[in-house]
């Protein structure tokens, strides 16, 4: 997530300047402003959660007039779903990069994934966790639409991990049956110590398999 960078696309100003069509200007501005609001919301909701984050703060950070929010979103819930969509797309690219790395063995990809998660938490001084996990704890019992949306994201992540574990079994890195144990462990990740623990367990399984 491009946290700490400008919320406005670097190419936005030059695109506007090079195109004299006013309708195109307005469309580009609308798209870019909406994206900026969503990225800012992604940052704040990851740190604080949905209910405590005020729309006014998002608008102020991005520099958008207070009355403009409803030009882009029907409600705060609509905004929340847009943030989830954004985070899911961002995380899908990260998982593609790590899990599709054919230069690494399947188990090493899992190690790389957990290390990446750990480094992300350390980078932001443990102030940011997983947006999906955080919102799940906060909203799942309160809102059916949010719960179903968040569950869908988690299921898609579980599928990616299961595919990687299945590949590890196919190439002999894991014995049949070990993959389910790791999925269960991965599903409980919530603290940095658990990320370390999972990485250690994967390494132990690799070593055990190599010695048999």
Phi, psi and omega in degrees: 000130185284058180285142180089349178264172178298140179284342182264134181306138180298331183270355187299308183298315181293324178297317180295316183295329184273354183237112185280354184284117186294324179294324176293320177304311184295318180295317180295318181296318180297314181297315183292320179294318178299316179298319179297318179296318181294317179295320177296318177297322178299317178296310185290319181291330177293325180278320193242335186103173188279311189290325184278342181279122180268144178297324181302321181292321178299312181298319181295318181295322182278338181085034181254136179304146186303321183283359186272347186305316186281000169284337185251331183221141182288330184197174176295325177297318177300318176298317179300319178293325177295322177295318178298316178302317181296314181295320179298316180295318178299314184288329178297320178295320178297315180294322176300315181298319184278311186281344178263009181282095184292345179285346181250149175290160181305314180292326177294326176297321177295319176299314180299323180295314181291323178295320177299318178297317179298313182298325179296321179290320179295319182305321182256026172056038176062020179272344181239127175253213177270122181303317183293316178295317180297312180292329177298316179292326185278321192245343188303323182276352186254334189217117184296318182296317177297316182300314181294322179294315181292321177297322179298320178295314181298321178296320179294323177293317179300322180297318179298318179293318179298321178297320180293319179293322177298320177295323178297323177292319182298323183267003175089010178282333178231147172278150177307134181104334180286332183299319181298324179296319180290323177299317179298319179294317181296325182292344181261003184298125178215334183237158182299326179298326180288327175298314178300317183297318180295317178300319179295320180294321178297316180298319179298319179295321177300313182295319180296319181292324181292334185265001181258000000 
